[in-house]
Structure formats: structure tokens, C-alpha cells
Amino acid sequence: MKHEVVTKSMGGIAFNSTVDHHEVIIDAHTEFGGMDQGPTPKPLLLTSLSGCTGMDVISLLKKMRVEIKDFEIKVTGTLTDEHPKHYSHIFLQYIFTGINLDKKKIDKAVQLSQERYCGVSYMLGKVAKLDYDITLNEV
């Protein structure tokens, strides 16, 4: 299997990237010469990471018959000071909301995603330290 992304210049330093028939505008902040028309490239890596692991976790919890009311992932990436600037540390905070949440199954689903299923975690883990925490909010 292969993935192909086509990225075209929009003028200036903005780009329009077509991903699976969806368009994403990528640009820089105004202080770096962009028009701030879309996210910058590095945070999109964090978005890919949260989407990948989030899909795994939801799928695994469904198979485990764990019901949740709400789920979000906050990802924080710490950039190096030197060029090429890259994430040296990435922290994921998994936040689950629901009734009678099964901590053991939720922990297992997140662990399986991080250690076995999420290819984005695997790739980023080769160049950055990845840590995570799980928060359970009972309603």
C-alpha cells in the first residue's frame, strides 16, 4: 500500500495539499512571511499522531465493549532550539469522559495503540521521546 499527497504552491509560502481527496492549506505565521491561512507543517504531525492513536483507541474500546461519552487527546510537542528544529519530546494526554469507565481496559487500549498499532507513534518515537497520561472523568 502507498499513500500519495500532492502539494501545490498557492503563492507566497502557502501550499494547498490534497490528502485522500481532501484539501489542507499549509502556511506560516505572518512573522515568518506567511499569511496564516492554515496550520504550519510541524503541528500537523501532532494532528496525525492524535488522529492515528485516537482511531486505534476508539476501535479497541468498541471491541472491548467499553462505552465512553466523550474522548479527546491533547498533544504537546517540544521543539529543539537548534536547526533543523524538530520535536524532541511529545506528550499525549488522553481524556475520557463517561459513566463507570473501565480504567483497566482503557489503559490497555491506549497501551496497545502506542506500542503496537499506531504507525505514526512508531515513526515519531524513532526521533522523539513519546510519553502519555490518561485522565478519566466520571459523570
N, C-alpha and C positions, 0 to 999 in steps of 0.2 A: 504494500500500500504506500502511496505517496500523497503528499499534500502539496498544492501549489497556491501561492499567493502572488497576485500581480499588484505592484505598487507603482503609481504614476505621479509624476510631479504635477502640482497644482499651481506652480509659480511660487516665488519666494522659497521658503524652505518647508512648505506644507506638502503633504502627499496624501493621495487617496488610495487606499489599499483595499483590494477586493479579496475577501476571505469567504469561501463557500457561498458565493453569490451575495454576500453582504458587504456593504461598504463601510470602511472605517477611515476617518480623516485623522491624520497624524500631523502634529505641528509642534513648534517650540513656543515657549512663553515669549512675550514681547521683549523682555530684557535680553533675550538671546537671538533676536532678529525674526522671530515668528509673529504670527497674527493670533496665536492662541485659539485656533479653530478646532482643536481636538487635543486628545491626550498626547503626551510625549512617549517615545518608544519604551523606555525602561519601566515605567509604571504599567504598561500593557503586559509586560512579563508577569507582573504580580497579579494582574487580572486573569491571565491564562492559568496561573498557578491556582488561584482561588476557584476558578471555574472547573478545572480538572479535578481537584480534590473534592470540591463540593458535589459534583456529579457522582463521583465514587461513593461518597458518604451517604447521599440520599438513596442511591441504588442498593447499597449494602443494608442500610437500615430498613428499607422496604422488604428485602429478603428475610431480615431478622424479625419482621413484623413489629418494628418499633415505630410508633406514631409520634410525630412532633408537630407542634403548632407553627413554629417559626424557626428559621435557621439562617444564620449569617456568618460570614468569615471576614474578619478584619486582618489585612496583611500589611506588615510594616517591613520595608526594606531599607537597610542601612548601606549607603554608598561609601566607597572608598574616597579618600581625599585626592589621590593621585590618578592621573590618566593612564590607561583607559579606565574611567570611573565605572565601577560595577558593584553589584550587591555583594557584600562580604558576609552579611547576616540577614536572614529573612525570618520573621516571626509571624506565625499564623495564630489567630485567636478564633477558635470555633465556638460559636454561641448558639445554644439550643434553648428553645422555649417550649414548654409543654406540660402535660399532667402526668405524674408518676413516671418521669423519664428514667429509663433503664441505663444507669451510668456504665455498667459493665459492657453492655452491647454497644453503646455509643463510643466508649473508649476503644473497643475492638474495631469498630468501623473506621474510625479516624486512623488508628494504627495501621490497619490493612491498606488504607488509601496511601498513607505516607510511605510505607515500607514495601508495598507490593504492586499496587495498581496505577498510581498517578505517575505517568511518564514525565510530566512537567516537574514534579517534585524530584524525580530521579535525576533529570538533566540539571536542574538548578542546584541540587545537592552536590554536584561534582565541582562547583565553583564557589558555593556559599554555604555557610552553616545554616541549616534549617532547624528551627525549634517551633513547638506549638504548645498551646494550652487549651483546655476545654472548660467552658463555662456552662452550667446548667441552671436555667431559670424556671422554677416551678410556678405554674399559675393556677 
